[in-house]
Amino acid sequence: MSFLSTYANPTRFLRFADRASPWLAGATALLLAVGLYGAFAAPPDYQQGETSRIMYIHVPSAWLAIFAYVVMTSASLGVLVWRHPLADAAQKTAATLGAAFTFICLVTGSLWGKPMWGTFWVWDARLTSMLVLFLLYLGLIAVRQTMDDTPRGARIAAIMTLVGFIDIPIIKYSVDWWNTLHQPASVFRIDGPSISGSMLWPLIVMALAATLLFVTLHVMAIRNEILRRRLARLSMQAVRAGESAASESLEAAR
C-alpha cells in the first residue's frame, strides 16, 4: 500500500516511469525471445500438429485481455472512491491495451478454430463472452473519446467498467457452466497441469512476457497521458491569458 500511495502522485509516477521503462522493456524483450524459442522448439501436439503453436500467442493474449479489465476495474474504484486523476489515467489507457489483446485473442482463436472445428467462428459460450468483452472495451474507449477528460466522463466510464465486470467470471467459467467447444482449464488445475512439460514452460514464459509487455506499455501510456493532460491544461491557461490580455487591450482602447 505504501508503494501505491507513494506513486499515486503524478510527478512521482513520471520519475518512476522514466527509470523503470527501459528495464521493463528489456525484460519483456528477453522473455519474448526465450518464449518464442521454446514455442518453436516444443514438439507439436499429437492431435493438432503444428497448428497447436498458435496456443503460445492465443492463450497469453486471452489471459491479458481479462487481466487488463481487472486492472481497469481496480482503477475505476480509485476514480469513484478517491477521485484520483492517476487512477483515471490508468483506467483510460488500459482500455486500449485490453482491446488490442482481446482482438489478438479473437483473431488467433479463429485461425486455430478453422482447422480444429472446421469454421472460423461459432457462437460458443467462451467465444461469445470474449466478443462481448471486446465490445465493452470499444464502448469504453468511445465514451472517453466523446467526453474528453471531464470528471463526468471519468465517472461514467468507471461505472460502465464496474457493471461490465460481470462478463469476466462468465468468460472464466463458461466452459464449466455450459457445453462448449473449448476445453476446460489445462494449466491452473487443482490436480496439476494436464499439458506436457515441454509445452508448458514455453507457454508460461510467453504468458509472463505478455504480462510484462502489458505492464511496460501501460506504464508508458499512463506517462504519456499525464504529460498530455498537463500540456492541455497549460494550453488552456495560455488561451485564457491571451483572451484576458486582449480584453484588457480593448478596454484600454475605449
BALOBA-1460 file (C-alpha; in Angstrom, 3 decimals):
// residues 254
<rec num="1" residu="m" x="0.000" y="0.000" z="0.000"/>
<rec num="2" residu="s" x="2.905" y="2.384" z="0.738"/>
<rec num="3" residu="f" x="4.220" y="1.815" z="-2.812"/>
<rec num="4" residu="l" x="0.814" y="2.629" z="-4.294"/>
<rec num="5" residu="s" x="0.346" y="5.720" z="-2.149"/>
<rec num="6" residu="t" x="3.853" y="6.929" z="-2.990"/>
<rec num="7" residu="y" x="3.479" y="6.617" z="-6.754"/>
<rec num="8" residu="a" x="-0.140" y="7.774" z="-6.839"/>
<rec num="9" residu="n" x="1.348" y="11.255" z="-7.133"/>
<rec num="10" residu="p" x="1.603" y="12.040" z="-10.889"/>
<rec num="11" residu="t" x="5.010" y="13.736" z="-10.567"/>
<rec num="12" residu="r" x="6.485" y="10.805" z="-8.661"/>
<rec num="13" residu="f" x="4.939" y="8.400" z="-11.150"/>
<rec num="14" residu="l" x="6.622" y="10.238" z="-14.029"/>
<rec num="15" residu="r" x="10.006" y="9.814" z="-12.359"/>
<rec num="16" residu="f" x="9.256" y="6.141" z="-11.715"/>
<rec num="17" residu="a" x="8.161" y="5.613" z="-15.342"/>
<rec num="18" residu="d" x="11.325" y="7.233" z="-16.702"/>
<rec num="19" residu="r" x="13.513" y="4.946" z="-14.589"/>
<rec num="20" residu="a" x="11.507" y="1.741" z="-14.927"/>
<rec num="21" residu="s" x="10.535" y="1.786" z="-18.618"/>
<rec num="22" residu="p" x="13.959" y="0.750" z="-20.040"/>
<rec num="23" residu="w" x="14.241" y="-2.125" z="-17.563"/>
<rec num="24" residu="l" x="10.699" y="-3.288" z="-18.213"/>
<rec num="25" residu="a" x="11.242" y="-3.143" z="-21.985"/>
<rec num="26" residu="g" x="14.492" y="-5.103" z="-21.696"/>
<rec num="27" residu="a" x="12.931" y="-7.798" z="-19.504"/>
<rec num="28" residu="t" x="9.976" y="-8.041" z="-21.903"/>
<rec num="29" residu="a" x="12.249" y="-8.487" z="-24.931"/>
<rec num="30" residu="l" x="14.293" y="-11.155" z="-23.114"/>
<rec num="31" residu="l" x="11.247" y="-13.156" z="-22.054"/>
<rec num="32" residu="l" x="9.701" y="-12.881" z="-25.528"/>
<rec num="33" residu="a" x="12.893" y="-14.200" z="-27.103"/>
<rec num="34" residu="v" x="13.066" y="-17.152" z="-24.687"/>
<rec num="35" residu="g" x="9.347" y="-17.862" z="-25.021"/>
<rec num="36" residu="l" x="9.339" y="-17.770" z="-28.811"/>
<rec num="37" residu="y" x="12.370" y="-20.040" z="-28.925"/>
<rec num="38" residu="g" x="10.600" y="-22.502" z="-26.649"/>
<rec num="39" residu="a" x="7.401" y="-22.252" z="-28.685"/>
<rec num="40" residu="f" x="9.184" y="-23.250" z="-31.896"/>
<rec num="41" residu="a" x="11.372" y="-25.852" z="-30.167"/>
<rec num="42" residu="a" x="8.437" y="-27.541" z="-28.409"/>
<rec num="43" residu="p" x="7.063" y="-30.683" z="-30.049"/>
<rec num="44" residu="p" x="3.782" y="-30.360" z="-31.980"/>
<rec num="45" residu="d" x="0.628" y="-31.653" z="-30.366"/>
<rec num="46" residu="y" x="-0.058" y="-35.294" z="-31.237"/>
<rec num="47" residu="q" x="-3.588" y="-34.446" z="-32.392"/>
<rec num="48" residu="q" x="-3.402" y="-30.839" z="-33.584"/>
<rec num="49" residu="g" x="0.062" y="-30.943" z="-35.118"/>
<rec num="50" residu="e" x="1.845" y="-27.678" z="-35.909"/>
<rec num="51" residu="t" x="-1.413" y="-25.756" z="-35.509"/>
<rec num="52" residu="s" x="-1.021" y="-26.052" z="-31.742"/>
<rec num="53" residu="r" x="1.761" y="-23.429" z="-31.860"/>
<rec num="54" residu="i" x="-0.939" y="-20.765" z="-32.161"/>
<rec num="55" residu="m" x="-1.563" y="-21.549" z="-28.486"/>
<rec num="56" residu="y" x="1.579" y="-19.659" z="-27.462"/>
<rec num="57" residu="i" x="0.056" y="-16.408" z="-28.737"/>
<rec num="58" residu="h" x="-3.635" y="-17.123" z="-28.239"/>
<rec num="59" residu="v" x="-3.593" y="-18.215" z="-24.608"/>
<rec num="60" residu="p" x="-1.400" y="-15.356" z="-23.251"/>
<rec num="61" residu="s" x="-3.461" y="-12.791" z="-25.169"/>
<rec num="62" residu="a" x="-6.647" y="-14.265" z="-23.659"/>
<rec num="63" residu="w" x="-5.173" y="-14.053" z="-20.174"/>
<rec num="64" residu="l" x="-4.095" y="-10.452" z="-20.731"/>
<rec num="65" residu="a" x="-7.484" y="-9.497" z="-22.171"/>
<rec num="66" residu="i" x="-9.000" y="-10.469" z="-18.825"/>
<rec num="67" residu="f" x="-6.127" y="-9.078" z="-16.747"/>
<rec num="68" residu="a" x="-6.431" y="-5.670" z="-18.428"/>
<rec num="69" residu="y" x="-10.091" y="-5.486" z="-17.462"/>
<rec num="70" residu="v" x="-9.251" y="-6.390" z="-13.865"/>
<rec num="71" residu="v" x="-6.739" y="-3.514" z="-13.863"/>
<rec num="72" residu="m" x="-9.434" y="-1.210" z="-15.264"/>
<rec num="73" residu="t" x="-11.876" y="-2.310" z="-12.574"/>
<rec num="74" residu="s" x="-9.351" y="-1.592" z="-9.811"/>
<rec num="75" residu="a" x="-8.607" y="1.812" z="-11.330"/>
<rec num="76" residu="s" x="-12.340" y="2.541" z="-11.603"/>
<rec num="77" residu="l" x="-12.702" y="2.035" z="-7.865"/>
<rec num="78" residu="g" x="-9.915" y="4.593" z="-7.422"/>
<rec num="79" residu="v" x="-11.819" y="7.006" z="-9.621"/>
<rec num="80" residu="l" x="-15.148" y="6.603" z="-7.818"/>
<rec num="81" residu="v" x="-13.874" y="6.312" z="-4.242"/>
<rec num="82" residu="w" x="-10.801" y="8.586" z="-4.178"/>
<rec num="83" residu="r" x="-11.370" y="10.509" z="-7.436"/>
<rec num="84" residu="h" x="-7.660" y="10.365" z="-8.155"/>
<rec num="85" residu="p" x="-6.504" y="11.584" z="-11.591"/>
<rec num="86" residu="l" x="-3.817" y="8.900" z="-11.833"/>
<rec num="87" residu="a" x="-6.444" y="6.184" z="-11.388"/>
<rec num="88" residu="d" x="-8.454" y="7.813" z="-14.158"/>
<rec num="89" residu="a" x="-5.398" y="7.826" z="-16.447"/>
<rec num="90" residu="a" x="-4.744" y="4.149" z="-15.632"/>
<rec num="91" residu="q" x="-8.364" y="3.226" z="-16.382"/>
<rec num="92" residu="k" x="-8.390" y="5.130" z="-19.664"/>
<rec num="93" residu="t" x="-5.088" y="3.794" z="-21.022"/>
<rec num="94" residu="a" x="-5.763" y="0.178" z="-20.021"/>
<rec num="95" residu="a" x="-8.866" y="0.103" z="-22.229"/>
<rec num="96" residu="t" x="-6.893" y="0.463" z="-25.458"/>
<rec num="97" residu="l" x="-4.393" y="-2.217" z="-24.432"/>
<rec num="98" residu="g" x="-7.174" y="-4.558" z="-23.327"/>
<rec num="99" residu="a" x="-8.971" y="-4.105" z="-26.647"/>
<rec num="100" residu="a" x="-5.754" y="-4.922" z="-28.520"/>
<rec num="101" residu="f" x="-5.137" y="-8.138" z="-26.563"/>
<rec num="102" residu="t" x="-8.786" y="-9.166" z="-26.931"/>
<rec num="103" residu="f" x="-8.618" y="-8.581" z="-30.683"/>
<rec num="104" residu="i" x="-5.476" y="-10.728" z="-30.929"/>
<rec num="105" residu="c" x="-7.207" y="-13.414" z="-28.870"/>
<rec num="106" residu="l" x="-10.255" y="-13.453" z="-31.160"/>
<rec num="107" residu="v" x="-8.201" y="-13.492" z="-34.377"/>
<rec num="108" residu="t" x="-5.783" y="-16.219" z="-33.265"/>
<rec num="109" residu="g" x="-8.696" y="-18.211" z="-31.861"/>
<rec num="110" residu="s" x="-10.440" y="-18.063" z="-35.240"/>
<rec num="111" residu="l" x="-7.272" y="-19.146" z="-37.038"/>
<rec num="112" residu="w" x="-6.890" y="-22.008" z="-34.578"/>
<rec num="113" residu="g" x="-10.555" y="-22.950" z="-34.759"/>
<rec num="114" residu="k" x="-10.716" y="-23.308" z="-38.544"/>
<rec num="115" residu="p" x="-8.561" y="-26.478" z="-38.802"/>
<rec num="116" residu="m" x="-9.810" y="-27.847" z="-35.461"/>
<rec num="117" residu="w" x="-13.553" y="-27.119" z="-35.677"/>
<rec num="118" residu="g" x="-13.943" y="-26.625" z="-39.417"/>
<rec num="119" residu="t" x="-15.070" y="-22.998" z="-39.082"/>
<rec num="120" residu="f" x="-13.603" y="-19.644" z="-38.097"/>
<rec num="121" residu="w" x="-16.473" y="-18.774" z="-35.752"/>
<rec num="122" residu="v" x="-19.181" y="-20.452" z="-33.737"/>
<rec num="123" residu="w" x="-21.447" y="-18.884" z="-31.127"/>
<rec num="124" residu="d" x="-19.670" y="-20.809" z="-28.418"/>
<rec num="125" residu="a" x="-20.106" y="-19.500" z="-24.844"/>
<rec num="126" residu="r" x="-16.411" y="-18.677" z="-24.458"/>
<rec num="127" residu="l" x="-16.169" y="-17.040" z="-27.889"/>
<rec num="128" residu="t" x="-19.345" y="-15.026" z="-27.390"/>
<rec num="129" residu="s" x="-18.325" y="-13.764" z="-23.942"/>
<rec num="130" residu="m" x="-14.898" y="-12.751" z="-25.313"/>
<rec num="131" residu="l" x="-16.631" y="-10.862" z="-28.127"/>
<rec num="132" residu="v" x="-18.762" y="-9.090" z="-25.510"/>
<rec num="133" residu="l" x="-15.542" y="-8.139" z="-23.699"/>
<rec num="134" residu="f" x="-14.141" y="-6.675" z="-26.918"/>
<rec num="135" residu="l" x="-17.321" y="-4.649" z="-27.417"/>
<rec num="136" residu="l" x="-17.091" y="-3.438" z="-23.810"/>
<rec num="137" residu="y" x="-13.571" y="-2.183" z="-24.458"/>
<rec num="138" residu="l" x="-14.681" y="-0.388" z="-27.636"/>
<rec num="139" residu="g" x="-17.644" y="1.164" z="-25.815"/>
<rec num="140" residu="l" x="-15.436" y="2.460" z="-23.008"/>
<rec num="141" residu="i" x="-12.940" y="3.893" z="-25.492"/>
<rec num="142" residu="a" x="-15.805" y="5.623" z="-27.320"/>
<rec num="143" residu="v" x="-17.127" y="7.116" z="-24.064"/>
<rec num="144" residu="r" x="-13.714" y="8.561" z="-23.212"/>
<rec num="145" residu="q" x="-13.278" y="9.953" z="-26.712"/>
<rec num="146" residu="t" x="-16.719" y="11.564" z="-26.602"/>
<rec num="147" residu="m" x="-16.480" y="13.126" z="-23.144"/>
<rec num="148" residu="d" x="-12.771" y="14.023" z="-23.234"/>
<rec num="149" residu="d" x="-11.198" y="14.229" z="-19.761"/>
<rec num="150" residu="t" x="-14.157" y="15.649" z="-17.869"/>
<rec num="151" residu="p" x="-14.861" y="14.355" z="-14.333"/>
<rec num="152" residu="r" x="-18.319" y="13.293" z="-15.524"/>
<rec num="153" residu="g" x="-16.829" y="11.234" z="-18.346"/>
<rec num="154" residu="a" x="-14.397" y="9.584" z="-15.929"/>
<rec num="155" residu="r" x="-17.237" y="8.633" z="-13.549"/>
<rec num="156" residu="i" x="-19.428" y="7.270" z="-16.358"/>
<rec num="157" residu="a" x="-16.555" y="5.180" z="-17.721"/>
<rec num="158" residu="a" x="-15.765" y="3.889" z="-14.228"/>
<rec num="159" residu="i" x="-19.381" y="2.866" z="-13.603"/>
<rec num="160" residu="m" x="-19.572" y="1.173" z="-17.020"/>
<rec num="161" residu="t" x="-16.372" y="-0.715" z="-16.216"/>
<rec num="162" residu="l" x="-17.721" y="-1.981" z="-12.897"/>
<rec num="163" residu="v" x="-21.003" y="-3.079" z="-14.481"/>
<rec num="164" residu="g" x="-19.168" y="-4.816" z="-17.328"/>
<rec num="165" residu="f" x="-17.020" y="-6.793" z="-14.876"/>
<rec num="166" residu="i" x="-19.828" y="-9.356" z="-14.726"/>
<rec num="167" residu="d" x="-18.513" y="-10.659" z="-18.052"/>
<rec num="168" residu="i" x="-15.164" y="-11.697" z="-16.531"/>
<rec num="169" residu="p" x="-16.435" y="-14.636" z="-14.408"/>
<rec num="170" residu="i" x="-18.665" y="-15.629" z="-17.331"/>
<rec num="171" residu="i" x="-15.569" y="-15.891" z="-19.552"/>
<rec num="172" residu="k" x="-13.662" y="-17.799" z="-16.885"/>
<rec num="173" residu="y" x="-16.336" y="-20.354" z="-16.013"/>
<rec num="174" residu="s" x="-18.182" y="-20.607" z="-19.337"/>
<rec num="175" residu="v" x="-16.527" y="-23.953" z="-20.119"/>
<rec num="176" residu="d" x="-17.767" y="-25.309" z="-16.768"/>
<rec num="177" residu="w" x="-21.280" y="-23.854" z="-16.838"/>
<rec num="178" residu="w" x="-22.165" y="-24.718" z="-20.441"/>
<rec num="179" residu="n" x="-21.331" y="-27.350" z="-23.024"/>
<rec num="180" residu="t" x="-18.771" y="-25.532" z="-25.191"/>
<rec num="181" residu="l" x="-16.192" y="-26.441" z="-27.808"/>
<rec num="182" residu="h" x="-13.413" y="-25.051" z="-25.638"/>
<rec num="183" residu="q" x="-11.554" y="-27.482" z="-23.437"/>
<rec num="184" residu="p" x="-11.522" y="-26.990" z="-19.651"/>
<rec num="185" residu="a" x="-8.567" y="-25.395" z="-17.873"/>
<rec num="186" residu="s" x="-5.345" y="-27.291" z="-18.548"/>
<rec num="187" residu="v" x="-2.767" y="-25.176" z="-16.677"/>
<rec num="188" residu="f" x="-4.296" y="-23.922" z="-13.407"/>
<rec num="189" residu="r" x="-5.848" y="-27.104" z="-12.044"/>
<rec num="190" residu="i" x="-6.123" y="-28.480" z="-8.525"/>
<rec num="191" residu="d" x="-4.575" y="-31.766" z="-9.624"/>
<rec num="192" residu="g" x="-1.807" y="-30.036" z="-11.592"/>
<rec num="193" residu="p" x="-1.396" y="-29.067" z="-15.262"/>
<rec num="194" residu="s" x="-2.614" y="-31.559" z="-17.844"/>
<rec num="195" residu="i" x="-0.312" y="-30.214" z="-20.551"/>
<rec num="196" residu="s" x="3.103" y="-31.721" z="-21.280"/>
<rec num="197" residu="g" x="6.048" y="-30.068" z="-19.564"/>
<rec num="198" residu="s" x="7.833" y="-29.467" z="-22.881"/>
<rec num="199" residu="m" x="4.840" y="-27.387" z="-23.991"/>
<rec num="200" residu="l" x="4.019" y="-25.935" z="-20.575"/>
<rec num="201" residu="w" x="7.202" y="-23.989" z="-19.896"/>
<rec num="202" residu="p" x="7.175" y="-22.021" z="-23.174"/>
<rec num="203" residu="l" x="3.501" y="-21.203" z="-22.561"/>
<rec num="204" residu="i" x="4.256" y="-19.891" z="-19.063"/>
<rec num="205" residu="v" x="7.218" y="-17.861" z="-20.330"/>
<rec num="206" residu="m" x="5.078" y="-16.378" z="-23.117"/>
<rec num="207" residu="a" x="2.374" y="-15.532" z="-20.560"/>
<rec num="208" residu="l" x="4.945" y="-13.772" z="-18.379"/>
<rec num="209" residu="a" x="6.318" y="-11.959" z="-21.431"/>
<rec num="210" residu="a" x="2.820" y="-10.821" z="-22.423"/>
<rec num="211" residu="t" x="2.175" y="-9.630" z="-18.866"/>
<rec num="212" residu="l" x="5.418" y="-7.653" z="-18.822"/>
<rec num="213" residu="l" x="4.555" y="-6.257" z="-22.251"/>
<rec num="214" residu="f" x="1.234" y="-5.037" z="-20.891"/>
<rec num="215" residu="v" x="2.872" y="-3.518" z="-17.804"/>
<rec num="216" residu="t" x="5.524" y="-1.788" z="-19.931"/>
<rec num="217" residu="l" x="3.015" y="-0.346" z="-22.388"/>
<rec num="218" residu="h" x="0.644" y="0.626" z="-19.592"/>
<rec num="219" residu="v" x="3.311" y="2.491" z="-17.639"/>
<rec num="220" residu="m" x="4.375" y="4.330" z="-20.792"/>
<rec num="221" residu="a" x="0.767" y="5.078" z="-21.742"/>
<rec num="222" residu="i" x="-0.029" y="6.488" z="-18.291"/>
<rec num="223" residu="r" x="3.109" y="8.635" z="-18.507"/>
<rec num="224" residu="n" x="2.056" y="9.979" z="-21.908"/>
<rec num="225" residu="e" x="-1.488" y="10.601" z="-20.660"/>
<rec num="226" residu="i" x="-0.223" y="12.614" z="-17.688"/>
<rec num="227" residu="l" x="2.004" y="14.716" z="-19.953"/>
<rec num="228" residu="r" x="-0.821" y="15.184" z="-22.468"/>
<rec num="229" residu="r" x="-3.180" y="16.422" z="-19.775"/>
<rec num="230" residu="r" x="-0.570" y="18.806" z="-18.392"/>
<rec num="231" residu="l" x="0.070" y="20.181" z="-21.870"/>
<rec num="232" residu="a" x="-3.670" y="20.596" z="-22.478"/>
<rec num="233" residu="r" x="-4.042" y="22.419" z="-19.157"/>
<rec num="234" residu="l" x="-1.120" y="24.743" z="-19.942"/>
<rec num="235" residu="s" x="-2.519" y="25.403" z="-23.423"/>
<rec num="236" residu="m" x="-5.910" y="26.265" z="-21.941"/>
<rec num="237" residu="q" x="-4.286" y="28.611" z="-19.437"/>
<rec num="238" residu="a" x="-2.328" y="30.287" z="-22.242"/>
<rec num="239" residu="v" x="-5.523" y="30.738" z="-24.274"/>
<rec num="240" residu="r" x="-7.339" y="32.243" z="-21.297"/>
<rec num="241" residu="a" x="-4.405" y="34.526" z="-20.561"/>
<rec num="242" residu="g" x="-4.406" y="35.652" z="-24.204"/>
<rec num="243" residu="e" x="-8.140" y="36.289" z="-24.121"/>
<rec num="244" residu="s" x="-7.791" y="38.247" z="-20.877"/>
<rec num="245" residu="a" x="-4.957" y="40.361" z="-22.330"/>
<rec num="246" residu="a" x="-6.980" y="41.038" z="-25.481"/>
<rec num="247" residu="s" x="-9.993" y="42.055" z="-23.389"/>
<rec num="248" residu="e" x="-7.860" y="44.432" z="-21.325"/>
<rec num="249" residu="s" x="-6.422" y="45.953" z="-24.509"/>
<rec num="250" residu="l" x="-9.912" y="46.564" z="-25.868"/>
<rec num="251" residu="e" x="-10.983" y="48.158" z="-22.599"/>
<rec num="252" residu="a" x="-7.920" y="50.402" z="-22.640"/>
<rec num="253" residu="a" x="-8.574" y="51.398" z="-26.270"/>
<rec num="254" residu="r" x="-12.073" y="52.509" z="-25.347"/>
